[in-house]
Amino acid sequence: MSAVRLLAVGFIVLCTSVAWFTLGATVVNRTGESDAALGQEVAKLWGGQHQQVAPHVVVERPRKDVQETLEKDDQGRVITRRVTKDVVDSVPVPLDQSRVRVAIDLEPRRKGLLWYDTYGVTFHASYRLHNPDPAERKLVVGFRFPSSEGLYDDFAFRLGGAEIAPGTDLSQGVTAPIVLPPGGETSLEVGYRSRGLGPWTYAFAPSGVSQVRDFQLDLDTGFHDVDFPAGSLSPTAHGPRDGGHASSWRFTSLVTGQTIGMDPPDRLHPGPLAARITFFAPVSLLFFVTVMVILGVLRGQSLHPMNFFFLAAAFFAFHLLLAYLVDHVDVHVAFAAASAVSIFLVVSYLRVVAGLRTALVEAGAAQLVFLVLFGYAFFFEGFTGLTVTVGAILTLFVLMQMTARVDWSAVFARTART
């Protein structure tokens, strides 16, 4: 392999890399457009992200408000007039006790190049509240739905044991008044079945810092890989249960601005996966070309740059087929089909060019390692870099052992004469 041929092979690798980066950018763009359009469709059909806020309770305290106004009398003199108005102050009242039970079953939906974390949720909560004043007061209890795009079946709202029928306008939730004697207590029960998308969270207040007393929330999921969103409170206890995972939060007295939450496990997204494999493709081709060049030197029969051109095209065919096949079939099926097509192209071509042994033992094995196995490493998040590193080190070891006795001065002198 002369220096001119090596430069030609390097140019082929460079041009193929540009094609791969273009293809990867196309997949990224398609994924972004798909998410923008299909994400809204999934939210409308299934339900949006759920952020359940604890009930908001206020006590109404009437008082007299005296205001002074300036007026002119009949003689044009400015006089001060006092006006007394009845004013009602609405003062927030913290809940005395919260017992919340939530059950979530994951039912992911695939749209285009992405999976969406859709789930069914069953919510039931009971609360205790009281009149903090030494006089009879009216308390107003408000409950907000976790998502304006959700559907709520078996909705129940009981205040003081009485069923409260939802109003006609539920965009702001449900609001109900109750009159309590001095220091009087009452109960509130809320429940529903719904469907949501993405993380599920429970907030103690719509915004800001709030006080929490005697709080308990039990969350059961029908899946094991439960994560907790950043900025949320860690559970006080959690662990596996039959067929799923159980988490609980218990607080005696707490002041916080954080939330409680659960993030469903992410499935393997076909679009981003295909893009990552495509962007990594130049590294796979570089390993493959290096091995084939060195093996050609060892056997004294190097491939022509045009042969490498067709081999690079066969590598590119793998990613091109994968990028557009993941739209229609399972990502594992798409990966297997693209691998089979690419290996068939390389082996069938080199069988004619260099013989069956070179096609199967050398090129086929190298392609299986550097294209298929390196690509499949992207299916295991967190292990991709380690897999590629170990593969690169093993490849380096094998090549060093194979070429340890090669007189490279003689090799390059021979190629220079030819």
C-alpha positions as CSV (number, residue, x, y, z in Angstrom):
1,M,0.0,0.0,0.0
2,S,1.7,3.1,-1.2
3,A,1.5,6.6,0.4
4,V,-0.7,7.8,-2.5
5,R,-3.1,5.0,-2.0
6,L,-3.2,5.6,1.7
7,L,-4.1,9.2,1.1
8,A,-6.8,8.1,-1.4
9,V,-8.3,5.8,1.3
10,G,-8.1,8.6,3.8
11,F,-10.0,10.9,1.5
12,I,-12.7,8.2,1.0
13,V,-13.1,7.9,4.8
14,L,-13.3,11.7,5.1
15,C,-16.0,12.0,2.4
16,T,-18.0,9.2,3.9
17,S,-17.8,10.8,7.3
18,V,-19.3,14.0,5.8
19,A,-22.1,11.9,4.4
20,W,-22.7,10.3,7.8
21,F,-22.8,13.7,9.6
22,T,-25.3,14.9,7.1
23,L,-27.5,11.8,7.6
24,G,-27.2,12.1,11.4
25,A,-28.3,15.7,11.2
26,T,-31.2,14.7,9.1
27,V,-32.3,12.1,11.7
28,V,-31.9,14.7,14.5
29,N,-34.0,17.1,12.6
30,R,-36.7,14.5,11.8
31,T,-36.8,13.5,15.5
32,G,-37.2,17.2,16.6
33,E,-40.0,17.8,14.2
34,S,-41.7,14.5,15.2
35,D,-41.5,15.4,18.9
36,A,-42.9,18.9,18.3
37,A,-45.9,17.6,16.4
38,L,-46.6,14.2,17.8
39,G,-45.9,15.2,21.4
40,Q,-48.9,17.6,21.4
41,E,-51.1,14.9,19.7
42,V,-50.2,12.3,22.4
43,A,-51.0,14.9,25.1
44,K,-54.4,15.6,23.6
45,L,-55.3,12.0,23.0
46,W,-53.9,10.5,26.2
47,G,-53.4,13.4,28.7
48,G,-50.7,15.9,29.6
49,Q,-48.1,15.9,32.3
50,H,-49.6,15.5,35.8
51,Q,-48.6,17.9,38.6
52,Q,-51.1,17.3,41.3
53,V,-51.3,20.2,43.8
54,A,-52.5,19.8,47.4
55,P,-55.9,21.3,48.2
56,H,-55.8,25.0,48.9
57,V,-57.7,26.1,52.0
58,V,-58.5,29.7,53.1
59,V,-60.4,31.0,56.1
60,E,-62.6,34.1,55.4
61,R,-62.3,36.7,58.1
62,P,-64.8,39.6,57.9
63,R,-63.8,43.0,59.2
64,K,-64.8,46.7,59.0
65,D,-62.5,48.8,56.9
66,V,-62.7,52.5,57.4
67,Q,-61.5,54.7,54.6
68,E,-61.2,58.5,54.4
69,T,-62.2,60.3,51.2
70,L,-61.9,63.9,50.3
71,E,-65.0,65.6,49.0
72,K,-66.3,69.1,48.3
73,D,-69.4,70.5,50.1
74,D,-72.0,72.9,48.6
75,Q,-69.7,75.9,49.3
76,G,-66.8,74.2,47.5
77,R,-64.9,73.5,50.7
78,V,-62.9,70.3,50.9
79,I,-64.1,68.0,53.7
80,T,-63.0,64.6,54.9
81,R,-65.6,61.8,54.9
82,R,-65.2,58.5,56.5
83,V,-66.7,55.5,54.7
84,T,-67.0,52.1,56.4
85,K,-67.0,49.0,54.2
86,D,-67.3,45.3,55.0
87,V,-64.2,43.5,53.9
88,V,-63.4,39.8,53.9
89,D,-59.8,38.7,54.2
90,S,-59.0,35.3,52.8
91,V,-56.1,33.8,54.8
92,P,-54.5,30.5,53.8
93,V,-54.8,27.7,56.3
94,P,-52.4,24.7,56.3
95,L,-53.8,21.2,56.2
96,D,-53.6,19.3,59.5
97,Q,-53.2,15.9,58.0
98,S,-52.6,14.4,54.5
99,R,-53.0,10.7,53.5
100,V,-52.3,10.2,49.8
101,R,-52.3,7.0,47.9
102,V,-51.2,6.9,44.2
103,A,-50.9,3.9,41.9
104,I,-49.3,4.3,38.4
105,D,-49.2,1.7,35.6
106,L,-46.9,2.5,32.7
107,E,-48.4,2.2,29.2
108,P,-45.8,3.7,26.9
109,R,-46.9,4.8,23.4
110,R,-44.7,5.0,20.3
111,K,-45.2,7.8,17.8
112,G,-42.7,8.1,14.9
113,L,-39.1,8.1,16.1
114,L,-39.9,8.5,19.8
115,W,-41.5,6.7,22.8
116,Y,-43.7,8.6,25.1
117,D,-44.1,7.8,28.8
118,T,-47.8,7.5,29.0
119,Y,-49.4,5.9,32.1
120,G,-52.6,5.3,34.0
121,V,-52.9,6.8,37.5
122,T,-55.3,6.2,40.3
123,F,-55.3,8.9,42.9
124,H,-57.0,8.9,46.3
125,A,-56.4,11.3,49.2
126,S,-57.9,12.2,52.5
127,Y,-57.2,15.4,54.4
128,R,-58.0,16.9,57.8
129,L,-58.5,20.7,58.3
130,H,-59.8,22.9,61.0
131,N,-61.0,26.4,61.8
132,P,-58.1,28.2,63.4
133,D,-60.2,31.1,64.8
134,P,-62.1,31.3,68.2
135,A,-65.2,32.3,66.1
136,E,-67.4,30.6,63.6
137,R,-65.8,30.9,60.1
138,K,-66.4,30.0,56.6
139,L,-63.6,28.0,55.0
140,V,-63.2,27.7,51.2
141,V,-61.5,24.6,49.9
142,G,-60.1,24.5,46.4
143,F,-58.8,21.5,44.4
144,R,-56.9,21.8,41.1
145,F,-56.8,19.1,38.5
146,P,-53.2,18.0,37.7
147,S,-53.6,18.6,33.9
148,S,-56.1,20.6,31.8
149,E,-55.7,18.0,29.1
150,G,-56.6,15.0,31.2
151,L,-59.7,12.8,31.6
152,Y,-60.9,12.1,35.1
153,D,-63.0,9.1,35.7
154,D,-64.7,8.2,39.1
155,F,-64.0,11.7,40.3
156,A,-65.0,12.2,43.9
157,F,-64.9,15.3,46.1
158,R,-66.3,15.0,49.6
159,L,-66.1,17.8,52.1
160,G,-67.3,17.1,55.6
161,G,-68.7,13.8,54.4
162,A,-71.0,15.5,51.8
163,E,-70.5,14.9,48.1
164,I,-69.7,18.0,46.2
165,A,-70.8,18.1,42.6
166,P,-68.2,19.7,40.2
167,G,-69.3,22.9,38.6
168,T,-69.6,23.6,34.9
169,D,-66.3,25.3,34.6
170,L,-63.6,23.0,35.8
171,S,-60.6,24.9,34.3
172,Q,-59.8,26.2,37.8
173,G,-60.7,23.0,39.5
174,V,-63.3,22.5,42.2
175,T,-64.1,25.0,45.0
176,A,-66.5,24.4,47.9
177,P,-67.2,26.4,51.1
178,I,-67.9,25.0,54.6
179,V,-68.8,26.7,57.8
180,L,-67.0,25.5,60.9
181,P,-67.6,26.4,64.6
182,P,-64.7,27.8,66.6
183,G,-61.8,25.3,66.4
184,G,-64.0,22.9,64.5
185,E,-62.5,20.2,62.3
186,T,-63.7,18.5,59.1
187,S,-62.4,16.1,56.5
188,L,-61.8,16.3,52.7
189,E,-61.6,13.3,50.4
190,V,-60.6,13.4,46.7
191,G,-60.2,10.6,44.2
192,Y,-60.0,10.0,40.5
193,R,-58.6,7.7,37.8
194,S,-56.8,9.4,34.9
195,R,-54.0,9.1,32.4
196,G,-50.9,11.2,32.2
197,L,-47.7,11.8,30.2
198,G,-44.1,12.1,31.5
199,P,-43.2,12.7,35.1
200,W,-45.8,12.6,37.8
201,T,-45.4,15.2,40.6
202,Y,-47.2,16.2,43.8
203,A,-46.8,19.8,45.0
204,F,-47.7,21.1,48.4
205,A,-48.6,24.5,47.0
206,P,-49.0,26.1,43.5
207,S,-45.8,28.0,44.1
208,G,-43.4,29.2,46.8
209,V,-42.7,27.6,50.2
210,S,-45.4,25.9,52.2
211,Q,-45.9,24.2,55.5
212,V,-46.7,20.5,55.7
213,R,-48.0,18.7,58.7
214,D,-48.5,15.0,59.4
215,F,-48.0,14.1,55.8
216,Q,-48.0,10.6,54.2
217,L,-47.9,9.7,50.5
218,D,-47.6,6.1,49.3
219,L,-46.8,5.6,45.6
220,D,-47.0,2.2,44.0
221,T,-45.8,1.6,40.4
222,G,-46.3,-1.3,38.1
223,F,-42.7,-1.2,37.0
224,H,-39.3,-1.4,38.8
225,D,-37.0,1.3,37.2
226,V,-38.3,4.3,39.1
227,D,-36.4,7.5,39.1
228,F,-37.1,10.7,41.0
229,P,-37.0,14.1,39.2
230,A,-34.2,16.6,40.1
231,G,-35.3,19.1,42.7
232,S,-37.9,16.7,44.3
233,L,-37.8,15.2,47.8
234,S,-36.3,11.8,48.1
235,P,-38.7,9.1,49.5
236,T,-38.2,8.2,53.2
237,A,-38.6,4.6,52.2
238,H,-38.7,2.7,48.9
239,G,-38.1,-0.7,47.5
240,P,-39.4,-3.4,45.1
241,R,-42.7,-5.1,45.6
242,D,-44.5,-7.8,43.7
243,G,-44.4,-6.7,40.0
244,G,-43.4,-3.2,40.7
245,H,-41.9,-0.6,43.1
246,A,-43.2,1.0,46.3
247,S,-42.2,4.5,47.6
248,S,-43.4,6.4,50.6
249,W,-42.9,9.9,51.9
250,R,-43.7,10.6,55.6
251,F,-43.2,14.0,57.3
252,T,-44.3,15.1,60.8
253,S,-43.7,18.8,60.2
254,L,-42.0,20.2,57.1
255,V,-41.5,23.6,55.5
256,T,-40.4,23.2,51.9
257,G,-40.7,24.6,48.4
258,Q,-39.9,21.2,46.7
259,T,-42.2,18.7,45.3
260,I,-42.6,14.9,45.3
261,G,-42.3,13.2,42.0
262,M,-41.7,10.1,39.9
263,D,-40.1,9.9,36.5
264,P,-41.0,6.7,34.5
265,P,-38.1,4.8,32.9
266,D,-37.2,5.9,29.5
267,R,-37.5,3.5,26.7
268,L,-35.0,3.2,23.9
269,H,-35.9,6.0,21.5
270,P,-35.4,4.9,17.8
271,G,-34.6,8.4,16.5
272,P,-31.9,9.5,19.0
273,L,-30.4,6.0,18.9
274,A,-30.1,6.0,15.1
275,A,-28.6,9.4,15.2
276,R,-25.9,8.5,17.8
277,I,-25.0,5.3,15.9
278,T,-24.7,7.3,12.7
279,F,-22.5,10.0,14.2
280,F,-20.2,7.3,15.6
281,A,-19.9,5.6,12.2
282,P,-16.7,7.3,11.1
283,V,-14.9,5.7,14.0
284,S,-16.2,2.2,13.0
285,L,-15.0,2.7,9.5
286,L,-11.6,4.0,10.6
287,F,-11.1,0.8,12.7
288,F,-12.2,-1.4,9.8
289,V,-10.0,0.3,7.2
290,T,-7.0,0.2,9.5
291,V,-7.4,-3.6,10.0
292,M,-7.9,-4.3,6.3
293,V,-4.9,-2.2,5.3
294,I,-2.6,-3.9,7.8
295,L,-3.9,-7.4,6.9
296,G,-3.4,-6.5,3.2
297,V,0.2,-5.6,4.0
298,L,0.8,-8.8,5.9
299,R,-0.5,-11.0,3.1
300,G,1.1,-8.9,0.4
301,Q,-2.2,-8.2,-1.4
302,S,-3.6,-4.8,-0.6
303,L,-7.0,-3.6,-1.7
304,H,-7.3,-0.8,-4.2
305,P,-8.8,2.5,-3.1
306,M,-11.8,1.9,-5.3
307,N,-12.4,-1.3,-3.3
308,F,-12.4,0.7,-0.1
309,F,-14.8,3.1,-1.8
310,F,-17.4,0.4,-2.3
311,L,-16.7,-1.0,1.2
312,A,-17.3,2.5,2.7
313,A,-20.6,2.7,0.7
314,A,-21.6,-0.7,2.2
315,F,-21.0,0.7,5.6
316,F,-23.0,3.8,4.8
317,A,-25.8,1.6,3.6
318,F,-26.2,0.2,7.1
319,H,-26.9,3.6,8.6
320,L,-29.0,4.8,5.8
321,L,-31.3,1.7,6.0
322,L,-31.3,1.9,9.8
323,A,-32.3,5.6,9.8
324,Y,-35.4,5.1,7.7
325,L,-36.3,1.6,8.8
326,V,-36.8,2.6,12.5
327,D,-39.8,4.6,11.4
328,H,-41.7,1.4,10.6
329,V,-40.4,-1.5,12.6
330,D,-39.0,-2.3,16.0
331,V,-35.5,-0.8,16.5
332,H,-33.9,-4.2,17.2
333,V,-35.4,-5.6,14.0
334,A,-34.2,-2.6,12.0
335,F,-30.7,-2.9,13.5
336,A,-30.6,-6.6,12.6
337,A,-31.9,-6.1,9.1
338,A,-29.4,-3.2,8.4
339,S,-26.5,-5.3,9.8
340,A,-27.4,-8.3,7.6
341,V,-27.7,-6.1,4.5
342,S,-24.4,-4.4,5.1
343,I,-22.5,-7.6,5.9
344,F,-23.9,-9.3,2.8
345,L,-22.8,-6.4,0.6
346,V,-19.2,-6.5,2.0
347,V,-18.8,-10.3,2.0
348,S,-20.4,-10.8,-1.4
349,Y,-18.2,-8.1,-2.9
350,L,-14.9,-9.1,-1.4
351,R,-15.5,-12.8,-2.2
352,V,-15.0,-11.8,-5.8
353,V,-12.3,-9.3,-5.2
354,A,-10.0,-11.1,-2.7
355,G,-11.4,-14.6,-2.2
356,L,-13.8,-16.2,0.2
357,R,-11.3,-16.4,3.1
358,T,-10.6,-12.7,3.1
359,A,-14.3,-11.9,2.7
360,L,-15.4,-14.0,5.6
361,V,-12.5,-14.4,8.0
362,E,-11.0,-10.9,7.7
363,A,-13.6,-8.4,6.4
364,G,-16.7,-10.2,7.7
365,A,-15.2,-10.6,11.2
366,A,-13.9,-7.0,11.3
367,Q,-17.2,-5.6,10.2
368,L,-19.1,-7.7,12.7
369,V,-16.9,-6.2,15.5
370,F,-16.5,-2.6,14.4
371,L,-19.9,-2.0,12.8
372,V,-22.4,-4.3,14.4
373,L,-21.0,-4.9,17.9
374,F,-19.8,-1.3,18.3
375,G,-23.2,-0.1,17.1
376,Y,-25.1,-2.4,19.3
377,A,-23.2,-1.0,22.3
378,F,-25.4,2.1,22.0
379,F,-28.4,0.0,23.1
380,F,-26.9,-0.1,26.6
381,E,-26.7,3.4,27.9
382,G,-23.7,4.1,30.1
383,F,-21.7,1.2,28.7
384,T,-21.1,2.5,25.1
385,G,-17.8,4.3,25.9
386,L,-16.5,1.4,27.9
387,T,-17.4,-1.1,25.2
388,V,-15.7,0.9,22.4
389,T,-12.6,1.5,24.6
390,V,-12.3,-2.2,25.4
391,G,-12.8,-3.1,21.7
392,A,-10.2,-0.6,20.6
393,I,-7.6,-1.9,23.1
394,L,-8.2,-5.5,22.1
395,T,-7.9,-4.5,18.4
396,L,-4.7,-2.7,19.2
397,F,-3.3,-5.7,21.0
398,V,-4.1,-8.1,18.2
399,L,-2.6,-5.9,15.5
400,M,0.5,-5.3,17.6
401,Q,1.0,-9.0,18.0
402,M,0.4,-9.7,14.3
403,T,2.8,-7.0,13.1
404,A,5.5,-7.3,15.8
405,R,7.9,-9.1,13.4
406,V,7.1,-7.0,10.3
407,D,10.0,-5.0,8.9
408,W,8.1,-1.8,8.1
409,S,11.2,-0.2,6.5
410,A,11.2,-3.1,4.0
411,V,7.5,-2.9,3.5
412,F,7.5,0.8,2.7
413,A,10.6,0.5,0.6
414,R,8.9,-2.2,-1.5
415,T,5.7,-0.1,-1.9
416,A,7.8,2.9,-2.9
417,R,9.6,0.9,-5.7
418,T,6.3,-0.4,-7.0
